[in-house]
Each structure stands twice: as structure tokens, then as C-alpha cells.
Amino acid sequence: MNQKHPQLPMADQSQQEMEELELQTRMERIGQKLLVLSGKGGVGKSTVAANLAMSLALAGKKVGLLDVDLHGPSIPGILGLGEKRLGPDGTGGIEPVQLTENLKVVSVGFLLDSPKDPVIWRGPMKFNAIRQFLKDVNWGELDFLVIDSPPGTGDEPLAVAQMIGPGSQAVIVTTPQDVAINDVRRSITFCHKVSLPVVGIIENMSGLICPDCGKRVDLFKSGGGEKLAEEMDIAFLGRIPLDPQIVHSGDHGRPFVHAFAESNAAKAFAEAIEPILNPSPSKKAESDSQKSEKTPTKKPSVTENSKMKIAIPVAGGQICMHFGHCEQFALVEVDTEAKSIVSTDYLNPPAHEPGVLPRWLHEQGANIILAGGMGQRAQSLFTQNEIQVVVGITGGTPEEIVTAFLNENLETGDNVCDH
């Protein structure tokens, strides 16, 4: 048995639990979260994110636009909000900038004194900034939150994917040429690894329509995005053509789809949001399933493998009702065929921070966690780490609980953390 090491003070743990609850409460008021991604810089991702958000708002939806491209926040400039600043909302939160009746905007650019000021932050500071934007901004009731992330698969998109919870999807942006397609393919793989559904691919800068003769010129080839969508078995949302007015609008802070609603490019944006506004029955069922992550059934069954490991949060030798406050984790190896306990180890957990315990228990080989209570956000993180979650257990020693589980007569009650 491992020796105990000093635990976080209960006050600190309680504060973390409270912050997690605040984050969940904010996110539960948002219908869908669209994370706009690209593995390649220079594909016009921020322009696409801004115009997708505006297109949804023009369709009558309540929309938030969050710019988490912390080192290159271009959303304020694209939307003509460069002089705006974030302020308090009167309840200790942050009031977003209201662009139109249906569109609210938040960017780190609203916190900088000058456009020349760089943001020099390491990973933990970026994680905390994104968490604060999601947790403390008074978004209110939204139909959509569109999130513009930086290129690649680094800290920012990973932090967002871990925090935004159910109802989240990715929109992948590419340009037609092979060098962009190869990098964007990695973004799709990233989404698969973090269990983030991909709503589809947009091919930006897809051909130039000559304003004089009307002839189409494929400056960067054409069709690469559609071929990638077919290869990766995801939807193709459409092609956004090159239009000099998009550049002009962005430089002068005028939302393009609003100012040039009759242009081919604006109509392409309107077509791109159609599958988002009206998903196919299979996609809608998948989304509804994400949102309704229910408490497991009263008598969960064991896995088909002969050997597995069950993790149980423990305090004072009994199951701890709040897994984040436990003293240790009992890691019980069992033989499911014999319905017997092979061994029990008591392990000291690392400091409780979002995402740490699911990854750590996955590294210990846990297949299932049996707990008294656990929030939906934490449950989704355990699922991403391939750990089945059973909640609502009301008491008992690890051995008693595991024995009941193996014999399929484990009784569960309410999830005490189901907020």
C-alpha cells in the first residue's frame, strides 16, 4: 500500500468544485458550441469564424463569438470592435461586447491597451484565461457559441475541447491546396482523439470570380476540402470563393455577410450553416445523446474482459461521495469470469484539477470508476479516457461495492453532483 502524501486543503478543493459548477452552469445555457479549427495558418479561419457567427445571427439565432487565438486576436479588427473593452456585468462576471442584437463577442484583444501589445503567456496562463472566458463571461442564453481558435492542435483548442462539454462540435477550415489539406487532416485526427464530433469541412479561398468578366479562376486549385471530407467520412459544408470585398470588409471592420448579403461568398456562408441549423436525423440524434448524458442504470453490467480494474474514491475506508475530495483511490483488480477480487491497491491521487484524475486513472489501467457523485463535465472527461462511469453509490467499503458490482446487484441512488 502506498503512503499518503499531503492533500490539497479542503477549502481549495471546495473552491475548485465551485468553479467547475460555475463553468457547467454557464455552458448548460448554451445550445451548441462550434469550435472553428484548422491545422494550417493563413487559411482565413478567423474570417470564416466571424462570418459563420454573423450568418447564424442573421438567421435569427442568439450567438456568442469567442476568440481564443490568444497570440493573434484578429476578431476585434474583423468586426470593427478594436476600440471596445470588456467590463463587469454587475454580478462579478464579465460582460461581453454586444455587436448586434443577436451577436455577442469576447476576445483577449479587448484586454490589450494597444494592437501592438504581444500576449506572452505559457500554457497554464492560456488555460486559465480560456477557462475564465468560458466560466465568467455572462453569455446568457445562446443558441450557438462559435469559438475561433489558433492554428494547430496545441494548448488553446485542447483546453476548449476539454471544457465546453456536451453539445460541442468542430468546424474544420482549409484551403484547396495539398499543403493545407495535409495539415488540416491532423486537426481532424485531433478531434477524433479528444472525442470532439466534426460537423464538417469548409473549403475557403475556393476560386476567384473575376469581377469584370465573371470567369472563375482556381488560384489555389479546387476540390481539396471536398476530397478530404470524403476521405475522412465527414460532411462537406461548401466552398467560400475568394472575394476582394471580404478583404476590404475585414480591413475596415465591417462583417462581410452583413454588408454584402447578395454576394456569392455571403450566399456560400448561408449554405454552409444550413447543416448546422438543420442537422440530419442521425446527426441530431448524436447531438441529443451528447446533451442527455444520463445517470447509469440501477444495475450496470461488467465488461466482457476477464480481467479489469475498478477505481473507487475512498475517505476513511469508505467510498467518498465526491470523487475530487477523496483521500485515496482504491484500485481493485477483478476477475469478471470468477466474479472475484484479485487484488486491491490504495493509491494517492495527484492534485485535483480539471482533466488530471481521468488521465491519471487511465494511466493506472482503470476501466471503470464507481463513485457517489460526479458532474457531467467530469463524466465526459472520464469517457474520453476510456473509463466507464457509474455514479449514485451511497456507501460501503471498496470490497463491498465491487462484490455487489460483480454480482450485478449494486444499487445506486441519485448523483449527488448532478447539477
N, C-alpha and C positions, 0 to 999 in steps of 0.2 A: 504494500500500500504506500502510495506517495505521501510525503509530509505536506501539511498545509503550508501555504505561503500567505502573507498578509493580503487581505481582500480590500477592495475599494470600500471606503466608508459608506454606510447605508444611505446617508444624505446624498452623496454623489451618485449612487446607483438610482435613488429615487428621482433625482434630477434628470438623469438620462432617460428613465422610463417616462417621465412627464414630457420631455422634449419629443420622444418617439410618439407619444399620444397626440401632441400638438401637430406633428407632421402628418400623422394619419388623418387627423380631423380635417386639416387643410385639403389633403389630397382626395378625401372622400366627397368633397363638394365639387370636384372636377370630373366631368363625364369621361373624356378621352384625353390622353396625353400623347402627343405626337413628337417624337424625338427625331429631328432632322439631322441625318448623318451623311458623311462622305469620308472615304479613306484618302481622298486626294484634295489638296488645297487648290484654289483657283477655279473651282467648278461652278461658282456662283451660288453656293449653298445658302449664305445669308440672304441673298436676294430672293431665292426660292422660298426660304422660311418666312420672310416678311410678306411676300405676296400670297403665299398659302394662307397665312393668318388673316390677311386683309380679305382674301376671297371668301374664307369661311365667315368672316364678319359681315361682308356684303350679302351673304346668303341668309343673314338673319340670326346667326349663332353668336352666343356670348363667348368671346375668345380672349385668352391671355397669350402674350408672346414673351418668352423668357430667353434672354441672350446670355448663354453661359460660355461663349467664346471669350474667356476672361482676358486673354492676352491680345485679342484683336476685336474688340466690341464694335461692330460696324452697324448694328441695328439702329442706334440713335440717328446716325447720319442718313441712312437709307430712308428713314421715316420723317426726317426733318425735326428731330427732337434733341438735337445736340446741346441746346441750352437748358434743357429740363433737368431737374434734380429730384431724387426720391425724398420723401418726407414721412413723418409719423402719421399714423392713421387715427390717433386719439385713444387707442386701446393698448399701446405698447408695441404694435406691429408696424409694418411698412406699407405705405400707400403707393400703389403702382401709378405710373403716368397714364392718364386717360387720353388716348389718341382720338377715338371716335366713341360713339355711344356703345358700340359693341366690342371695342378692342382696347385692352389694357396692355401696357408694355413695362418690362423691367430689364435693366442691363447694368452691368458694372460700369459702363460708360457714364451713367447718371451719377456716379460717385466720384468721378475724376474732376479735378479743378481745370484741367486743360487737355485737349485732344493729344497733346504731345507727351502727357504723363504715361510712363510704362507701368504695367502691373507686374511686379517681380515677386511672385509667390511660388512656394514649393507646394507639393501635393496636399499636405494636411490643411494648409490655408485655403487652397482651392476647394477642397471637400467641404470645409466649414462654411465658406461663402455660398456655395450652391445649396447646402442644407438650409442656411438662413433664408435664402431667396424662396425656397420651397415651403419652409415652415412658418416664416414670419410675415411674408407678403400677404396682404389682405386681398386675395384674388376674388373672394366672394364665390357665388355660384357661376361656374363656367361650363359651357358645353365642350370646349376644347382648350387645352394648353399646348401651344406649339413651342418647342424648345430648340433653339438654334445652338448647336454645339460646334466646337472647333474640329478641324480635320483630324482624322486618325481614330485610334481606339485607346486613348490614354485616360488620364485621371477624370476629366470632365464628363465624357459620355458614360464611363463606368460608374461614377458617383451618381449620376442622374438615373441610370438604369437600375441601380440598387435601391434608390429612394422613392421613386414615383409610384411603385406598387401596381395593383391591378388596373386594367383599362389603359395600359401603355402599349404603344406600337412605334415602329421606326418607319420613317420615310427616307429612302436612300436616294441621294442625288449624284449623278455622274454626267460627264460629257461623253460624246460618242467614241473618242479615240481610244486605242488599246491601252495606252499608258495610264489613263484614268480608270478604265474598266478593271485592270489588274489590281489597282489599289482599292477600288470600291468593293471588289469581291471579298477582300479581307474584312470590310465593315459588316458584310452580311454574315460571314462566319462568326464575327464578334457577337452579333445579335443572337445567333443560334447558341453560342456558349453561355450567354447570360440570360437565356430564356426570354428574349425580347422579340415578340412577333413582328414581322416586317409587313407593313400594309402594301408596300410596292416601291417601284423604282421610277424616278423621273429623269428623263434624259434632257439636260439643259444645253443651251447653245447648239441646238439641233437644226442647223441650216440657217442661212440668211436669205430673206426675201428682199430682193432689190427694190428700193422704194420708187425707182424710176420705171423699170420695165416689168417688175413683178416676177422676174425669174428667180428660182431658188438656187442657191449656191451652197453646197455642203463643205464649209470651210474645215470642219473637224471630222469628216466622214459622217456616216449616219447609221443608225440601227444598232449601235453597240449596246445601248441600255436595254433595248428590247431583247437582244440575244442573251444578255446576262440574266434578265428576268426569266427567260425560258430555261436557261441552263440551271438556275438556282431554284426553279419551280416556285416563283413568286409573281405577283401581279405587276404588270407594266402600266403605269399611270399616265404615260403620254410624253410627248416631246414639246419642249418650250423653245421656240425659234429665237435666234438672235434678232434683237430689235434695238436700233440706236436709241429709241426712246426709253428703254429700260435703263441704259447707262445714264442718259440725261436725267431721268427721274431720280435715280439713286443719288447722283451728284447734287441735285437740287432739293433733296428731301421730300419728294412727292411720291406716295405709294403708286406704283405703276398701274396696277389693275384698277385703281380708282380713277386715275387721271386719263387712262386710255382704255376704257372698258370695251370698246368696239374693235380693238386691235386683235390680230391673230394670236399674239402671245397671251393677252389677257383672256381670250376665249380658251386657250390651251390650259391656263391655270384653272379656269372654271371647270373644264372637263377633268382635270387631274383630281379635284376634290370630290367629284361625283361618287367614286367608290368609297370614299371616306364618309360622306354624308349618308350614302345608301349602300352599306355593305351587303354582299351576297349572303344568303341564308346561312351558309356554312361559316363564313367569317363572323356573322352576328352571333351565332351560337357559341363560337370560340370566345368572343369578347364577353358575352354574358356569363360564360363559365368562369372566366378570369375574375369578374366582378363579384361573383357569388360564392367565393371560397368558403364553403360551409364547414362547420364543426364535423369531424368524422363520426361515423355511425357508432351506435352503442357497443357493438361487438365487432371490432376490427379483426381481420384475419391476418395470420402470419404470412410471410413471404414464402415463395416456393423453394428458396435455397435451404439446404440442410443446416448450414451454419450462418449465423448473423449476429450483429452486436446491437444491443439496445442501450440507449443513453437515457439516464434519469437524473434530473437536477435534485440534489439532496441537501437538506439542512437538518442537523440534529438526528441523523439516521433515518429520517422520513422524507418523503417526496416534498420538495419545495414548491409551493403553489405558483410562485413567479420565477420562471427559469433564470432570469437575469440576476436574481438576488441570492442564488444558491451558494453554499459553501464549497461544494464539490459536485462532480458528476460521477454517478455510478455507471460504469461501462460494463454491461453484463453480456457475456458471450453465451449463446444458447444453441442447442441442437433442436431444430424445429421438428425433425422426424421423431426423435425420442421425447420431445416436449420436456426437455430438462435443461438446467443451468450448468454450463461447463465451467465458467469462472466469473468472478466479479472483481473489477479493479476500481478504485476510487481515485479520481484524477482532479487536480487543482486547475480550474479554468483560467484562461487569460482574462485581463481586464475587460469588462463588458462594454463593448462599443458596437454600433450597428455593423452587422456582417461578420464580426470576428468569431463569435461562437459557432455559427453554422460551418464556417470554413475549418475551424479547429476540430470540431467533432467529425467532419468529413475526413480530415487527416488521420483521426484516431480509428477510422474504419467503421463508424456508426452507420447503421442502416435505418434506424427508427429512433425517434425521441418521444418518450412518454412524459407528458407534463400536465400540470394543473391548469395553467393559463398561458396564453401566448397570443400577441396581437397578429393581425392579418399580415402586416409588413414582415414580421419575423418569420411567420409561416412560409411566406413566399421565398424568403432567403434560404430557409432550410430545404425547401423543394428544389431550388436552383442548385443546391449542393447535394442533391440526390438522397435526401434524408426524409423519410415519411414522418409525418407529424400526427400524433394522437393527443388531444387535449381534453380537459374536463375531468381528469382523475382527481379524486377527492382526498386521498390519503393512503398511507401504508408504507412499508419498507420496500426497497427495491426488489428484494426477493419475492415478497408477497405480490407485488404488482406484476412482475414478469411472469410468475407462475400462473396468475389469472389470465394474463395476456396469451400465454402459450395454450391454455386450455379454452380459449375463446369465451371466457365468461367475465372479462374485465368490464365493470360497469363505469360509465363516465357520466358526468353531470354537465353543468354549464361551464363554458370557457370564461374564467374569471377575468381574462384580459380582452374579451371580445367587445371592443368599444365601438 
